[in-house]
């Protein structure tokens, strides 16, 4: 049984919505980015995120951060 069996939106759009949220950490920003392809609310993206949580974990594991946070008080 496929997890996308009853999905009304194209699978590619759902995965892109999940990806844009995982990169931006903002459902509203992900919704704005998706407006060029399909008009969906930030609530729709939030529901996709929670419905396909196992896929979002895989996406987040594959994204490597290029930011290093350093506390300047440690170096004194």
N, CA, C and O of each residue as an XYZ file, in Angstrom:
304
protein
N       0.843     -1.184      0.000
C       0.000      0.000      0.000
C       0.886      1.244      0.000
O       1.796      1.372      0.819
N       0.618      2.119     -0.891
C       1.402      3.332     -1.021
C       0.899      4.397     -0.043
O      -0.302      4.500      0.203
N       1.814      5.183      0.507
C       1.396      6.262      1.409
C       0.783      7.412      0.635
O       0.137      8.279      1.224
N       0.975      7.433     -0.676
C       0.425      8.489     -1.515
C      -0.882      8.075     -2.181
O      -1.341      8.764     -3.092
N      -1.493      6.981     -1.760
C      -2.644      6.426     -2.458
C      -3.804      7.401     -2.577
O      -4.397      7.511     -3.650
N      -4.142      8.104     -1.521
C      -5.311      8.991     -1.547
C      -4.940     10.465     -1.587
O      -5.759     11.320     -1.250
N      -3.747     10.762     -1.986
C      -3.304     12.159     -2.043
C      -3.926     12.853     -3.253
O      -3.859     12.340     -4.370
N      -4.531     14.021     -3.026
C      -5.206     14.763     -4.093
C      -4.260     15.637     -4.900
O      -4.573     16.030     -6.024
N      -3.122     15.934     -4.333
C      -2.131     16.779     -5.003
C      -1.085     15.885     -5.665
O      -0.871     14.751     -5.237
N      -0.438     16.399     -6.705
C       0.640     15.612     -7.322
C       1.742     15.311     -6.300
O       2.083     16.158     -5.474
N       2.279     14.125     -6.366
C       3.292     13.691     -5.409
C       4.507     14.616     -5.448
O       5.108     14.909     -4.414
N       4.857     15.064     -6.628
C       6.021     15.935     -6.765
C       5.819     17.255     -6.022
O       6.752     17.785     -5.419
N       4.596     17.780     -6.071
C       4.288     19.036     -5.379
C       4.358     18.841     -3.870
O       4.896     19.687     -3.156
N       3.818     17.733     -3.386
C       3.850     17.450     -1.942
C       5.291     17.323     -1.466
O       5.664     17.903     -0.446
N       6.094     16.575     -2.192
C       7.493     16.402     -1.795
C       8.256     17.716     -1.871
O       9.106     17.990     -1.024
N       7.958     18.533     -2.880
C       8.616     19.840     -2.982
C       8.174     20.751     -1.832
O       8.983     21.516     -1.308
N       6.904     20.676     -1.438
C       6.426     21.455     -0.294
C       7.127     21.054      0.991
O       7.509     21.910      1.789
N       7.296     19.753      1.193
C       8.006     19.260      2.376
C       9.467     19.708      2.336
O      10.031     20.112      3.354
N      10.065     19.633      1.161
C      11.463     20.039      1.004
C      11.637     21.532      1.279
O      12.564     21.930      1.984
N      10.750     22.356      0.725
C      10.889     23.797      0.942
C      10.694     24.160      2.405
O      11.358     25.064      2.912
N       9.789     23.463      3.091
C       9.640     23.731      4.526
C      10.895     23.316      5.285
O      11.349     24.037      6.173
N      11.460     22.151      4.940
C      12.634     21.683      5.666
C      13.834     22.608      5.449
O      14.702     22.702      6.317
N      13.892     23.284      4.312
C      14.977     24.225      4.047
C      14.739     25.590      4.688
O      15.690     26.266      5.081
N      13.456     26.004      4.797
C      13.174     27.364      5.269
C      12.676     27.416      6.712
O      12.759     28.467      7.348
N      12.167     26.317      7.237
C      11.577     26.250      8.581
C      10.412     27.219      8.758
O      10.177     27.711      9.862
N       9.695     27.491      7.700
C       8.535     28.365      7.764
C       7.467     27.840      6.811
O       7.678     27.770      5.600
N       6.319     27.473      7.373
C       5.231     26.979      6.533
C       4.725     28.080      5.613
O       4.374     27.813      4.464
N       4.685     29.303      6.099
C       4.210     30.417      5.267
C       5.173     30.708      4.117
O       4.736     30.973      2.998
N       6.461     30.662      4.381
C       7.439     30.887      3.312
C       7.381     29.758      2.284
O       7.472     30.008      1.083
N       7.230     28.521      2.748
C       7.098     27.395      1.824
C       5.839     27.542      0.974
O       5.843     27.194     -0.207
N       4.765     28.054      1.566
C       3.530     28.292      0.823
C       3.737     29.356     -0.248
O       3.232     29.220     -1.363
N       4.477     30.419      0.082
C       4.765     31.477     -0.897
C       5.601     30.943     -2.056
O       5.380     31.313     -3.209
N       6.557     30.077     -1.748
C       7.395     29.501     -2.794
C       6.569     28.606     -3.713
O       6.779     28.596     -4.926
N       5.632     27.856     -3.140
C       4.801     26.942     -3.938
C       3.764     27.669     -4.785
O       3.210     27.076     -5.711
N       3.489     28.938     -4.493
C       2.458     29.659     -5.248
C       2.756     29.744     -6.737
O       1.836     29.897     -7.540
N       4.022     29.648     -7.117
C       4.344     29.658     -8.539
C       3.875     28.386     -9.227
O       3.619     28.389    -10.432
N       3.760     27.290     -8.464
C       3.331     26.012     -9.031
C       1.864     25.708     -8.764
O       1.124     25.331     -9.673
N       1.448     25.875     -7.509
C       0.098     25.521     -7.099
C      -0.259     26.367     -5.883
O       0.604     26.650     -5.053
N      -1.501     26.766     -5.771
C      -1.917     27.621     -4.669
C      -2.372     26.767     -3.489
O      -3.483     26.237     -3.494
N      -1.525     26.637     -2.492
C      -1.840     25.901     -1.276
C      -1.501     26.763     -0.066
O      -0.551     27.546     -0.092
N      -2.282     26.608      0.982
C      -2.065     27.396      2.199
C      -0.933     26.798      3.026
O      -0.501     25.668      2.800
N      -0.467     27.585      3.985
C       0.567     27.090      4.893
C       0.032     25.938      5.735
O       0.801     25.079      6.167
N      -1.266     25.913      5.968
C      -1.876     24.830      6.733
C      -1.808     23.513      5.960
O      -1.608     22.455      6.558
N      -1.970     23.567      4.656
C      -1.843     22.360      3.832
C      -0.441     21.789      3.926
O      -0.258     20.577      4.038
N       0.538     22.665      3.880
C       1.929     22.208      3.971
C       2.210     21.633      5.349
O       2.949     20.658      5.485
N       1.615     22.244      6.375
C       1.795     21.704      7.731
C       1.191     20.312      7.833
O       1.781     19.434      8.463
N       0.034     20.092      7.230
C      -0.594     18.769      7.248
C       0.229     17.750      6.459
O       0.344     16.593      6.864
N       0.801     18.183      5.333
C       1.685     17.291      4.575
C       2.887     16.910      5.426
O       3.305     15.753      5.453
N       3.437     17.905      6.123
C       4.624     17.675      6.955
C       4.325     16.621      8.022
O       5.131     15.716      8.239
N       3.196     16.726      8.675
C       2.860     15.766      9.720
C       2.442     14.412      9.151
O       2.690     13.376      9.768
N       1.813     14.418      7.987
C       1.367     13.158      7.387
C       2.549     12.340      6.878
O       2.581     11.119      7.032
N       3.511     13.012      6.276
C       4.656     12.321      5.706
C       5.902     12.575      6.543
O       6.962     12.904      6.010
N       5.769     12.422      7.840
C       6.841     12.734      8.778
C       8.071     11.860      8.548
O       9.197     12.335      8.700
N       7.878     10.597      8.187
C       9.031      9.725      7.963
C       9.854     10.181      6.762
O      11.078     10.051      6.773
N       9.204     10.713      5.727
C       9.937     11.235      4.568
C      10.687     12.500      4.956
O      11.818     12.709      4.517
N      10.069     13.344      5.775
C      10.732     14.582      6.177
C      11.980     14.300      7.008
O      12.949     15.056      6.940
N      11.969     13.228      7.786
C      13.161     12.868      8.558
C      14.297     12.458      7.640
O      15.456     12.774      7.907
N      13.976     11.753      6.554
C      14.994     11.358      5.582
C      15.568     12.587      4.899
O      16.779     12.675      4.699
N      14.708     13.543      4.536
C      15.172     14.777      3.889
C      16.108     15.535      4.817
O      17.164     15.998      4.386
N      15.734     15.669      6.084
C      16.556     16.422      7.022
C      17.889     15.743      7.292
O      18.876     16.431      7.555
N      17.954     14.410      7.235
C      19.211     13.709      7.449
C      20.169     13.928      6.290
O      21.386     13.939      6.476
N      19.617     14.101      5.089
C      20.462     14.263      3.911
C      20.949     15.695      3.710
O      21.823     15.931      2.876
N      20.403     16.656      4.456
C      20.812     18.053      4.333
C      21.916     18.316      5.351
O      21.719     18.153      6.556
N      23.060     18.718      4.857
C      24.175     19.007      5.748
C      24.284     20.513      5.923
O      24.310     21.266      4.950
N      24.345     20.926      7.143
C      24.419     22.347      7.441
C      25.821     22.874      7.186
O      26.814     22.205      7.473
N      25.886     24.082      6.642
C      27.165     24.730      6.399
C      27.391     25.863      7.391
O      28.260     26.709      7.179
N      26.619     25.888      8.470
C      26.707     26.951      9.459
C      27.298     26.372     10.746
O      26.880     25.310     11.207
N      28.244     27.058     11.302
C      28.820     26.664     12.582
C      28.564     27.784     13.581
O      28.914     28.937     13.331
N      27.962     27.450     14.695
C      27.701     28.427     15.744
C      28.795     28.326     16.797
O      29.061     27.249     17.331
N      29.420     29.448     17.088
C      30.516     29.484     18.049
C      30.192     30.519     19.109
O      29.830     31.652     18.793
N      30.322     30.131     20.353
C      30.114     31.048     21.463
C      31.432     31.756     21.737
O      32.425     31.114     22.081
N      31.447     33.079     21.588
C      32.690     33.831     21.720
C      33.222     33.845     23.154
O      34.411     34.097     23.354
N      32.383     33.585     24.150
C      32.876     33.575     25.536
C      33.750     32.361     25.808
O      34.520     32.370     26.769
N      33.656     31.328     25.001
C      34.460     30.136     25.178
C      35.929     30.407     24.842
O      36.810     29.753     25.400
N      36.208     31.339     23.959
C      37.560     31.592     23.483
C      38.327     32.611     24.305
O      39.487     32.883     23.997
N      37.728     33.185     25.337
C      38.431     34.191     26.140
C      39.486     33.609     27.011
O      40.157     34.339     27.740
